[in-house]
Amino acid sequence: MIRPLRLVPDNTSIRFMRGRFAGLITSAILSIASVVLFFYPGLNYSIDFEGGVVIEVRLAQAVDEGTVRAAFDDLRLGETKVQQFGSPQDLLVRLQRQPEGTDVRPAIQSMLAAKFPGSEIRRLDLVGARVSGELFRTGLLAVGLSFLGVLAYIWFRFDWQFGVGVVGTLLLDITKTIGFFAVTRIQFDLNSVAAIMLLIGYSVTDKIVVYDRIRENLRKDKSTPLRELIDKSINQTLGRTVATSMTVLLSIVPLAVIGGTEIRGFALAIIFGIVVGTSSSIFIASPILLFLGQKRLRPGLHQAPGKEAKPSRLDSAGAGAAR
C-alpha cells in the first residue's frame, strides 16, 4: 500500500559514456597527484610503521581507556594508543618513537603513581624501524596478492578486457585513497591497510555487478553498439549500486562521527573509498571496457568484408548454453 522509497527512478536512460573522456582524464590527474603526494610530503605513518615504545601496564582497578590515554597525552610524548587486553586491569600502551637516548620510564612511572595508584609497568619494549618496515612490506604484499587474485578471477569468468578494466580501475581507486591519506594527514596504520583491503573487495563487487549485466546484455543483444549497450547496462544496475552504497554509508558514517580517534581514520577512508569506488564503476571501468572491447566484444559490427569474425568467450558461452 505504501510505495517503496526509490533512490533512483525506474527506466533511467542517462548517457554515461558521453562523459567517458572527462572521467578518465580527471581520474588520471587525481591518481598522478596522489602518487606525487605519496612521496612528498608523504603519509603520516603511525607507530605501527614508524616504530615506538610498547608498554604493558597493570592497573589496580579497571579504568576507561580514554582516561588513560589522556593521562599519557599530558606527558607530551607524542601519539599514544591504548588497548585493553586480557583482564580489564591490563592495558597495552604504544607511544611514538622517541629521540635517541630518551628514557621515558621515569616520567611514565611518576605519572602512573600520581594518577593511578597501585599500577605497575610489567613490560617496556622499544619497537625499531626494522620491525615496522616488515609490517609495511607485509601490508603491501597483502594488497598486491589481492590484486593478483582479483585479476585471475575476472580473467577466468570474463574476457580479458573485463579483467584489465577492473584491475586498472582498482589501481586508480587505491592511489586516490592513498592521496586522501596524504592530504588529510590521517595517520596511516594497520587499520588503514585493512580499510584499503575492504575497499578492494567492495569496489570489485560493485564493478562485477555492472560487468555481469553488460555480459548478459551482450549475449541477448547482438546488434546494439557497445557504447549504447554499456549505457543501458549501467542504467539497469544504477538503483542497486546507489542503494548498496547508501546502505554501507549509513553504517560507516556513525563510526566516523562518534567512533573515537582509534576508528575515525578507518571510517573516513571507507567513506571516501565508497564514493570513489561507486563513481569509478560508471566513469572509469565502463569506459575502459568500451575502449578495449569495441572490436573484440562487438566483432560483427566492425569486421572487414569477406572476413569471419573470431567469436568471443561470451559468444562461445552463449552458444554452449543454447545447445
Contacts in CASP RR format, 6 or more apart in sequence:
PFRMAT RR
TARGET T0000
AUTHOR 0000-0000-0000
METHOD contacts of the structure
MODEL  1
MIRPLRLVPDNTSIRFMRGRFAGLITSAILSIASVVLFFYPGLNYSIDFE
GGVVIEVRLAQAVDEGTVRAAFDDLRLGETKVQQFGSPQDLLVRLQRQPE
GTDVRPAIQSMLAAKFPGSEIRRLDLVGARVSGELFRTGLLAVGLSFLGV
LAYIWFRFDWQFGVGVVGTLLLDITKTIGFFAVTRIQFDLNSVAAIMLLI
GYSVTDKIVVYDRIRENLRKDKSTPLRELIDKSINQTLGRTVATSMTVLL
SIVPLAVIGGTEIRGFALAIIFGIVVGTSSSIFIASPILLFLGQKRLRPG
LHQAPGKEAKPSRLDSAGAGAAR
6 239 0 8 1.000
7 239 0 8 1.000
7 242 0 8 1.000
7 243 0 8 1.000
7 246 0 8 1.000
8 238 0 8 1.000
8 239 0 8 1.000
8 242 0 8 1.000
8 243 0 8 1.000
11 235 0 8 1.000
12 235 0 8 1.000
12 238 0 8 1.000
13 231 0 8 1.000
13 235 0 8 1.000
14 231 0 8 1.000
14 234 0 8 1.000
14 235 0 8 1.000
14 238 0 8 1.000
15 231 0 8 1.000
16 230 0 8 1.000
16 231 0 8 1.000
16 234 0 8 1.000
16 235 0 8 1.000
16 282 0 8 1.000
16 283 0 8 1.000
16 286 0 8 1.000
17 227 0 8 1.000
17 230 0 8 1.000
17 231 0 8 1.000
17 286 0 8 1.000
17 287 0 8 1.000
17 290 0 8 1.000
19 283 0 8 1.000
19 287 0 8 1.000
20 283 0 8 1.000
20 286 0 8 1.000
20 287 0 8 1.000
20 290 0 8 1.000
21 287 0 8 1.000
22 283 0 8 1.000
23 283 0 8 1.000
23 284 0 8 1.000
23 287 0 8 1.000
24 283 0 8 1.000
24 284 0 8 1.000
24 287 0 8 1.000
24 288 0 8 1.000
27 172 0 8 1.000
27 176 0 8 1.000
27 280 0 8 1.000
27 283 0 8 1.000
27 284 0 8 1.000
28 172 0 8 1.000
30 176 0 8 1.000
31 171 0 8 1.000
31 172 0 8 1.000
31 175 0 8 1.000
31 176 0 8 1.000
33 179 0 8 1.000
34 175 0 8 1.000
34 176 0 8 1.000
34 178 0 8 1.000
34 179 0 8 1.000
34 180 0 8 1.000
34 182 0 8 1.000
35 175 0 8 1.000
35 178 0 8 1.000
37 178 0 8 1.000
37 179 0 8 1.000
37 182 0 8 1.000
37 183 0 8 1.000
38 175 0 8 1.000
38 178 0 8 1.000
38 179 0 8 1.000
38 182 0 8 1.000
41 182 0 8 1.000
42 182 0 8 1.000
43 178 0 8 1.000
43 181 0 8 1.000
43 182 0 8 1.000
43 188 0 8 1.000
44 181 0 8 1.000
44 182 0 8 1.000
44 185 0 8 1.000
44 186 0 8 1.000
44 187 0 8 1.000
44 188 0 8 1.000
45 187 0 8 1.000
45 188 0 8 1.000
45 189 0 8 1.000
46 79 0 8 1.000
46 81 0 8 1.000
46 96 0 8 1.000
46 187 0 8 1.000
46 188 0 8 1.000
46 189 0 8 1.000
47 79 0 8 1.000
47 81 0 8 1.000
47 94 0 8 1.000
47 95 0 8 1.000
47 96 0 8 1.000
47 97 0 8 1.000
47 127 0 8 1.000
47 132 0 8 1.000
47 189 0 8 1.000
48 132 0 8 1.000
48 135 0 8 1.000
48 189 0 8 1.000
48 190 0 8 1.000
49 132 0 8 1.000
49 133 0 8 1.000
49 135 0 8 1.000
49 136 0 8 1.000
49 188 0 8 1.000
49 189 0 8 1.000
50 96 0 8 1.000
50 97 0 8 1.000
50 129 0 8 1.000
50 132 0 8 1.000
51 96 0 8 1.000
51 97 0 8 1.000
51 127 0 8 1.000
51 128 0 8 1.000
51 129 0 8 1.000
51 131 0 8 1.000
51 132 0 8 1.000
52 94 0 8 1.000
52 95 0 8 1.000
52 96 0 8 1.000
52 97 0 8 1.000
52 98 0 8 1.000
52 126 0 8 1.000
52 127 0 8 1.000
52 128 0 8 1.000
52 132 0 8 1.000
53 94 0 8 1.000
53 95 0 8 1.000
53 96 0 8 1.000
53 97 0 8 1.000
53 98 0 8 1.000
53 104 0 8 1.000
53 124 0 8 1.000
53 125 0 8 1.000
53 126 0 8 1.000
53 127 0 8 1.000
54 92 0 8 1.000
54 93 0 8 1.000
54 94 0 8 1.000
54 123 0 8 1.000
54 124 0 8 1.000
54 125 0 8 1.000
54 126 0 8 1.000
54 127 0 8 1.000
55 92 0 8 1.000
55 93 0 8 1.000
55 94 0 8 1.000
55 95 0 8 1.000
55 108 0 8 1.000
55 121 0 8 1.000
55 123 0 8 1.000
55 124 0 8 1.000
56 90 0 8 1.000
56 91 0 8 1.000
56 92 0 8 1.000
56 93 0 8 1.000
56 121 0 8 1.000
56 122 0 8 1.000
56 123 0 8 1.000
56 124 0 8 1.000
57 68 0 8 1.000
57 90 0 8 1.000
57 91 0 8 1.000
57 92 0 8 1.000
57 93 0 8 1.000
57 112 0 8 1.000
57 119 0 8 1.000
57 120 0 8 1.000
57 121 0 8 1.000
57 122 0 8 1.000
58 89 0 8 1.000
58 90 0 8 1.000
58 119 0 8 1.000
58 120 0 8 1.000
58 122 0 8 1.000
59 68 0 8 1.000
59 89 0 8 1.000
59 90 0 8 1.000
59 91 0 8 1.000
59 116 0 8 1.000
59 118 0 8 1.000
59 119 0 8 1.000
60 89 0 8 1.000
60 116 0 8 1.000
60 117 0 8 1.000
60 118 0 8 1.000
60 119 0 8 1.000
61 89 0 8 1.000
62 88 0 8 1.000
62 89 0 8 1.000
63 116 0 8 1.000
65 82 0 8 1.000
65 83 0 8 1.000
65 84 0 8 1.000
65 91 0 8 1.000
66 82 0 8 1.000
68 82 0 8 1.000
68 91 0 8 1.000
68 93 0 8 1.000
68 116 0 8 1.000
69 80 0 8 1.000
69 81 0 8 1.000
69 82 0 8 1.000
71 111 0 8 1.000
71 115 0 8 1.000
71 116 0 8 1.000
72 80 0 8 1.000
72 82 0 8 1.000
72 93 0 8 1.000
72 95 0 8 1.000
72 108 0 8 1.000
72 111 0 8 1.000
73 80 0 8 1.000
74 111 0 8 1.000
75 104 0 8 1.000
75 107 0 8 1.000
75 108 0 8 1.000
75 111 0 8 1.000
77 95 0 8 1.000
77 96 0 8 1.000
77 98 0 8 1.000
77 104 0 8 1.000
77 107 0 8 1.000
78 95 0 8 1.000
78 96 0 8 1.000
79 95 0 8 1.000
79 96 0 8 1.000
79 187 0 8 1.000
80 93 0 8 1.000
80 94 0 8 1.000
80 95 0 8 1.000
80 96 0 8 1.000
81 93 0 8 1.000
81 94 0 8 1.000
81 262 0 8 1.000
82 91 0 8 1.000
82 92 0 8 1.000
82 93 0 8 1.000
82 94 0 8 1.000
83 91 0 8 1.000
83 92 0 8 1.000
83 93 0 8 1.000
83 94 0 8 1.000
84 90 0 8 1.000
84 91 0 8 1.000
84 92 0 8 1.000
85 91 0 8 1.000
85 92 0 8 1.000
94 127 0 8 1.000
95 104 0 8 1.000
97 128 0 8 1.000
97 129 0 8 1.000
98 104 0 8 1.000
105 121 0 8 1.000
105 124 0 8 1.000
108 121 0 8 1.000
108 124 0 8 1.000
109 121 0 8 1.000
112 118 0 8 1.000
112 119 0 8 1.000
112 120 0 8 1.000
112 121 0 8 1.000
113 119 0 8 1.000
135 190 0 8 1.000
139 193 0 8 1.000
142 193 0 8 1.000
142 197 0 8 1.000
143 174 0 8 1.000
143 193 0 8 1.000
143 196 0 8 1.000
143 197 0 8 1.000
143 200 0 8 1.000
146 197 0 8 1.000
146 200 0 8 1.000
146 201 0 8 1.000
147 167 0 8 1.000
147 170 0 8 1.000
147 171 0 8 1.000
147 200 0 8 1.000
150 166 0 8 1.000
150 167 0 8 1.000
150 170 0 8 1.000
150 200 0 8 1.000
150 204 0 8 1.000
151 163 0 8 1.000
151 166 0 8 1.000
151 167 0 8 1.000
154 162 0 8 1.000
154 163 0 8 1.000
154 166 0 8 1.000
154 167 0 8 1.000
154 208 0 8 1.000
154 211 0 8 1.000
155 163 0 8 1.000
158 211 0 8 1.000
158 215 0 8 1.000
158 313 0 8 1.000
159 293 0 8 1.000
159 296 0 8 1.000
159 297 0 8 1.000
159 312 0 8 1.000
159 313 0 8 1.000
159 314 0 8 1.000
161 289 0 8 1.000
161 292 0 8 1.000
161 293 0 8 1.000
161 296 0 8 1.000
161 297 0 8 1.000
162 211 0 8 1.000
162 215 0 8 1.000
162 289 0 8 1.000
164 288 0 8 1.000
164 292 0 8 1.000
165 207 0 8 1.000
165 285 0 8 1.000
165 288 0 8 1.000
165 289 0 8 1.000
165 292 0 8 1.000
166 204 0 8 1.000
166 207 0 8 1.000
166 208 0 8 1.000
166 211 0 8 1.000
166 285 0 8 1.000
168 288 0 8 1.000
169 203 0 8 1.000
169 207 0 8 1.000
169 277 0 8 1.000
169 280 0 8 1.000
169 281 0 8 1.000
169 284 0 8 1.000
169 285 0 8 1.000
169 288 0 8 1.000
170 200 0 8 1.000
170 203 0 8 1.000
170 204 0 8 1.000
172 280 0 8 1.000
172 284 0 8 1.000
173 199 0 8 1.000
173 203 0 8 1.000
173 273 0 8 1.000
173 276 0 8 1.000
173 277 0 8 1.000
173 280 0 8 1.000
174 196 0 8 1.000
174 199 0 8 1.000
174 200 0 8 1.000
176 273 0 8 1.000
176 276 0 8 1.000
177 195 0 8 1.000
177 196 0 8 1.000
177 199 0 8 1.000
177 269 0 8 1.000
177 272 0 8 1.000
177 273 0 8 1.000
177 276 0 8 1.000
180 186 0 8 1.000
180 269 0 8 1.000
180 272 0 8 1.000
180 273 0 8 1.000
181 188 0 8 1.000
181 192 0 8 1.000
181 269 0 8 1.000
184 268 0 8 1.000
186 192 0 8 1.000
186 265 0 8 1.000
186 268 0 8 1.000
186 269 0 8 1.000
187 265 0 8 1.000
191 262 0 8 1.000
191 263 0 8 1.000
191 265 0 8 1.000
191 266 0 8 1.000
192 265 0 8 1.000
192 266 0 8 1.000
192 269 0 8 1.000
194 266 0 8 1.000
195 265 0 8 1.000
195 266 0 8 1.000
195 269 0 8 1.000
195 270 0 8 1.000
196 269 0 8 1.000
198 270 0 8 1.000
199 269 0 8 1.000
199 270 0 8 1.000
199 273 0 8 1.000
199 274 0 8 1.000
199 277 0 8 1.000
202 248 0 8 1.000
202 273 0 8 1.000
202 274 0 8 1.000
202 277 0 8 1.000
203 273 0 8 1.000
203 277 0 8 1.000
203 280 0 8 1.000
203 281 0 8 1.000
206 241 0 8 1.000
206 244 0 8 1.000
206 245 0 8 1.000
206 277 0 8 1.000
206 278 0 8 1.000
206 281 0 8 1.000
207 280 0 8 1.000
207 281 0 8 1.000
207 285 0 8 1.000
209 237 0 8 1.000
209 240 0 8 1.000
209 241 0 8 1.000
209 281 0 8 1.000
210 233 0 8 1.000
210 234 0 8 1.000
210 237 0 8 1.000
210 241 0 8 1.000
210 281 0 8 1.000
210 282 0 8 1.000
210 285 0 8 1.000
210 286 0 8 1.000
211 285 0 8 1.000
211 289 0 8 1.000
213 233 0 8 1.000
213 236 0 8 1.000
213 237 0 8 1.000
214 229 0 8 1.000
214 230 0 8 1.000
214 233 0 8 1.000
214 286 0 8 1.000
214 289 0 8 1.000
215 314 0 8 1.000
216 233 0 8 1.000
217 224 0 8 1.000
217 229 0 8 1.000
217 232 0 8 1.000
217 233 0 8 1.000
218 229 0 8 1.000
218 297 0 8 1.000
218 314 0 8 1.000
219 314 0 8 1.000
219 315 0 8 1.000
219 317 0 8 1.000
219 318 0 8 1.000
221 229 0 8 1.000
223 301 0 8 1.000
224 232 0 8 1.000
225 298 0 8 1.000
225 301 0 8 1.000
226 290 0 8 1.000
226 293 0 8 1.000
226 294 0 8 1.000
226 297 0 8 1.000
226 298 0 8 1.000
226 301 0 8 1.000
227 290 0 8 1.000
230 286 0 8 1.000
230 289 0 8 1.000
230 290 0 8 1.000
234 282 0 8 1.000
234 286 0 8 1.000
241 278 0 8 1.000
241 281 0 8 1.000
241 282 0 8 1.000
242 278 0 8 1.000
245 274 0 8 1.000
245 275 0 8 1.000
245 278 0 8 1.000
248 270 0 8 1.000
248 274 0 8 1.000
249 271 0 8 1.000
249 274 0 8 1.000
252 267 0 8 1.000
252 270 0 8 1.000
252 271 0 8 1.000
252 274 0 8 1.000
253 267 0 8 1.000
253 271 0 8 1.000
255 263 0 8 1.000
255 264 0 8 1.000
255 266 0 8 1.000
255 267 0 8 1.000
256 264 0 8 1.000
256 265 0 8 1.000
256 267 0 8 1.000
256 268 0 8 1.000
256 271 0 8 1.000
259 267 0 8 1.000
289 297 0 8 1.000
294 302 0 8 1.000
295 302 0 8 1.000
296 312 0 8 1.000
297 312 0 8 1.000
297 314 0 8 1.000
299 309 0 8 1.000
299 310 0 8 1.000
299 311 0 8 1.000
299 312 0 8 1.000
300 309 0 8 1.000
303 309 0 8 1.000
311 319 0 8 1.000
END
